[in-house]
Amino acid sequence: MKKGFTLIELMIVVIIIAALAAMVVPRLGSRSEQAKVAVAEADINANISLALKLYKLDNGRYPTTSQGLKALLERPTASPMPTNWNGPYLEKEPLDPWNNAYQYKNPGAQNKDNYDLYSMGTDGTEGTEDDIKNWQ
């Protein structure tokens, strides 16, 4: 007499695995989005912010809006020319976790005496609640 699993037993196991997967997968999806937001916040509040501070320390001012964050990667050729550029201040082009460029404005519209630095977040649209920014 051969021993093995019946078709019914195998189907029950498959159904149980599918039910478990249906419960776990949505939770992992939301965790992934939370991780992306945390990465963007770290970039804005620490990584890119530090690079901008180093740029200002070397050159006496932050890059202009027209020079943008590209000034952290290569010496700007547009006026005002940096006097003591010691970059690159970043290793690679700063892209948010959704593969979009971070937005930079100097002087800032929100931070009048400083710069605005933000990501347009998951929806890729400026001015929505998904934006991750360096102001409140």
C-alpha positions as CSV (number, residue, x, y, z in Angstrom):
1,M,0.0,0.0,0.0
2,K,1.4,3.4,-1.1
3,K,1.3,6.3,1.4
4,G,1.0,9.9,0.2
5,F,-1.2,12.9,0.2
6,T,-4.6,13.0,-1.4
7,L,-5.6,15.7,-3.8
8,I,-7.9,17.2,-1.1
9,E,-5.1,17.4,1.4
10,L,-2.9,19.2,-1.1
11,M,-5.6,21.6,-2.0
12,I,-6.2,22.5,1.7
13,V,-2.5,23.2,2.1
14,V,-2.5,25.5,-1.0
15,I,-5.5,27.3,0.3
16,I,-3.9,27.9,3.7
17,I,-0.7,29.2,2.1
18,A,-2.7,31.5,-0.2
19,A,-4.7,32.9,2.8
20,L,-1.5,33.6,4.8
21,A,0.0,35.3,1.8
22,A,-3.1,37.4,1.3
23,M,-2.7,38.7,4.9
24,V,1.0,39.3,4.8
25,V,1.6,41.0,1.4
26,P,-0.5,44.1,2.0
27,R,1.4,44.8,5.2
28,L,4.7,44.5,3.5
29,G,3.5,46.9,0.8
30,S,2.8,49.7,3.3
31,R,6.1,49.1,5.1
32,S,7.9,49.6,1.8
33,E,6.2,53.0,1.4
34,Q,7.0,54.0,5.0
35,A,10.7,53.1,4.3
36,K,10.8,55.2,1.2
37,V,9.4,58.2,3.1
38,A,12.0,57.7,5.9
39,V,14.8,57.6,3.2
40,A,13.5,60.9,1.7
41,E,13.3,62.5,5.1
42,A,16.9,61.4,5.9
43,D,18.1,62.8,2.5
44,I,16.4,66.1,3.0
45,N,17.2,66.7,6.7
46,A,20.6,65.1,6.8
47,N,22.4,64.0,3.6
48,I,21.7,66.8,1.1
49,S,21.4,69.3,3.9
50,L,24.9,68.5,5.1
51,A,26.2,68.8,1.5
52,L,24.6,72.2,1.2
53,K,26.1,73.3,4.5
54,L,29.5,72.2,3.4
55,Y,29.1,74.1,0.1
56,K,28.1,77.2,2.0
57,L,31.0,76.8,4.4
58,D,33.4,76.7,1.4
59,N,31.8,79.4,-0.8
60,G,30.0,81.7,1.7
61,R,26.5,81.1,0.2
62,Y,24.2,78.3,-0.9
63,P,23.9,77.5,-4.6
64,T,21.2,79.5,-6.4
65,T,18.0,78.0,-7.7
66,S,19.4,78.1,-11.2
67,Q,22.6,76.3,-10.2
68,G,20.5,73.8,-8.2
69,L,21.7,70.7,-6.5
70,K,23.9,70.0,-9.5
71,A,26.3,72.5,-7.9
72,L,27.0,69.8,-5.3
73,L,28.2,67.4,-7.9
74,E,30.2,69.7,-10.3
75,R,31.5,73.2,-10.1
76,P,28.9,75.7,-11.3
77,T,29.6,77.7,-14.5
78,A,26.7,80.1,-14.0
79,S,27.0,83.3,-11.9
80,P,27.6,83.7,-9.0
81,M,30.7,81.6,-9.4
82,P,31.8,79.7,-6.2
83,T,35.0,81.1,-4.9
84,N,36.3,78.0,-3.1
85,W,34.4,75.0,-4.6
86,N,35.9,71.8,-2.9
87,G,33.4,69.3,-4.3
88,P,31.9,67.1,-5.2
89,Y,29.8,67.3,-2.0
90,L,27.6,64.4,-3.0
91,E,28.6,61.1,-4.7
92,K,25.7,60.9,-7.1
93,E,22.8,62.8,-8.4
94,P,20.3,63.2,-5.5
95,L,17.1,61.3,-6.5
96,D,14.3,60.6,-4.1
97,P,13.2,57.0,-3.5
98,W,10.6,57.3,-6.3
99,N,13.4,58.1,-8.7
100,N,12.5,61.8,-9.1
101,A,14.9,64.7,-8.6
102,Y,14.7,66.6,-5.3
103,Q,13.4,70.1,-5.7
104,Y,15.6,73.0,-4.5
105,K,14.9,76.7,-4.3
106,N,17.2,79.4,-3.0
107,P,15.9,81.7,-1.7
108,G,13.1,79.6,-0.6
109,A,9.4,80.4,-0.9
110,Q,8.7,78.8,2.5
111,N,12.1,79.4,4.1
112,K,12.6,83.1,3.2
113,D,16.1,83.4,4.7
114,N,17.2,79.9,3.7
115,Y,16.5,77.3,1.0
116,D,13.5,75.1,0.3
117,L,14.4,71.4,-0.3
118,Y,11.7,68.8,-0.9
119,S,10.5,65.7,-2.6
120,M,7.1,65.5,-4.3
121,G,6.5,62.2,-2.7
122,T,4.6,59.2,-3.9
123,D,2.3,61.0,-6.2
124,G,5.0,63.1,-7.9
125,T,2.8,66.2,-7.6
126,E,4.0,69.4,-6.0
127,G,1.9,70.9,-3.2
128,T,0.1,67.8,-2.0
129,E,0.2,66.2,1.5
130,D,2.6,63.5,0.1
131,D,5.4,66.1,-0.2
132,I,8.4,65.6,2.1
133,K,9.9,69.0,2.9
134,N,12.4,70.9,5.0
135,W,9.7,73.2,6.5
136,Q,6.7,72.6,8.7
